[in-house]
Amino acid sequence: MIRVPDQVRHAVEQRAEGHCEYCHAPQVILGYRLHVEHTIHRARDGANDLDNLALSCSTCNFAKGALTAGRDPASGARSPLFNPRS
C-alpha cells in the first residue's frame, strides 16, 4: 500500500465506487480501508499518476505484488495480468 494524498485516495475510491478493482469486493463489507496500489508497480517503472493507481483489497494487492505477467496454466504461455480498467 502506498501513501497518497487524501484527494488522490478520494478520486481512486470514487472511480472504483468503493470496490476492489480486481475482485470487486466492497470496501464497506470487508470492514477495512482498501489499498491504493499501482497497476504497474513502480519497481517496473509504473507511473505515480491517477491512471496507474487502483483500489485493491489486501488479498488482491498482496497476490499481485510487483508482477505484471504470469504463466497461463492451460497453455504455459506468459500472459499479462488483468488490468482492472481495460
C-alpha positions as CSV (number, residue, x, y, z in Angstrom):
1,M,0.0,0.0,0.0
2,I,1.3,3.4,-0.9
3,R,0.7,6.7,0.9
4,V,-1.3,9.1,-1.3
5,P,-2.8,12.5,-0.6
6,D,-6.4,12.4,0.6
7,Q,-7.7,14.0,-2.6
8,V,-6.0,11.2,-4.7
9,R,-7.3,8.5,-2.5
10,H,-10.8,10.0,-2.7
11,A,-10.6,10.1,-6.6
12,V,-9.4,6.5,-6.7
13,E,-12.2,5.4,-4.3
14,Q,-14.9,7.3,-6.3
15,R,-13.7,5.9,-9.6
16,A,-13.8,2.3,-8.1
17,E,-17.2,3.0,-6.5
18,G,-15.7,1.7,-3.2
19,H,-14.9,-1.8,-4.5
20,C,-11.7,-3.6,-5.1
21,E,-11.0,-3.1,-8.8
22,Y,-9.7,-6.7,-9.2
23,C,-12.2,-8.9,-7.4
24,H,-15.0,-6.2,-6.9
25,A,-15.3,-6.9,-3.1
26,P,-17.0,-3.9,-1.5
27,Q,-14.9,-1.9,1.0
28,V,-17.9,-1.4,3.3
29,I,-18.4,-5.2,3.6
30,L,-14.7,-6.0,4.0
31,G,-14.5,-3.8,7.0
32,Y,-11.1,-2.2,6.3
33,R,-9.8,0.6,4.1
34,L,-8.8,-0.8,0.7
35,H,-5.3,-0.2,-0.6
36,V,-4.4,2.3,-3.2
37,E,-1.8,0.4,-5.3
38,H,0.0,0.8,-8.6
39,T,-1.5,-1.2,-11.5
40,I,2.0,-1.3,-13.0
41,H,4.3,-1.4,-9.9
42,R,6.9,1.4,-9.5
43,A,9.6,-1.3,-9.5
44,R,8.5,-1.9,-13.1
45,D,8.7,1.8,-14.0
46,G,4.9,2.3,-13.4
47,A,3.9,6.0,-13.2
48,N,2.7,7.5,-10.0
49,D,-0.4,9.1,-11.5
50,L,-4.1,8.5,-11.2
51,D,-4.3,6.3,-14.3
52,N,-1.9,3.9,-12.8
53,L,-3.5,3.7,-9.4
54,A,-6.2,1.2,-8.4
55,L,-8.2,0.4,-5.3
56,S,-7.4,-3.1,-4.2
57,C,-8.3,-5.4,-1.3
58,S,-5.3,-6.8,0.6
59,T,-5.7,-10.3,-0.9
60,C,-5.5,-9.0,-4.5
61,N,-2.8,-6.5,-3.7
62,F,-0.5,-9.0,-2.0
63,A,-1.1,-11.7,-4.6
64,K,-0.2,-9.3,-7.4
65,G,2.8,-7.6,-5.8
66,A,5.1,-6.2,-8.5
67,L,4.1,-8.8,-11.1
68,T,2.9,-7.6,-14.5
69,A,2.5,-11.0,-16.1
70,G,2.0,-14.6,-15.2
71,R,2.1,-18.1,-16.7
72,D,-1.2,-19.3,-18.2
73,P,-1.9,-22.7,-16.5
74,A,-3.6,-24.1,-19.6
75,S,-1.1,-23.1,-22.3
76,G,2.0,-22.3,-20.3
77,A,2.3,-19.0,-22.3
78,R,3.3,-15.9,-20.4
79,S,0.3,-13.5,-20.2
80,P,-0.2,-10.0,-18.9
81,L,-2.1,-9.8,-15.6
82,F,-5.6,-8.4,-15.5
83,N,-5.9,-4.6,-15.8
84,P,-8.9,-3.6,-13.8
85,R,-9.9,-0.8,-16.1
86,S,-9.4,-2.2,-19.6
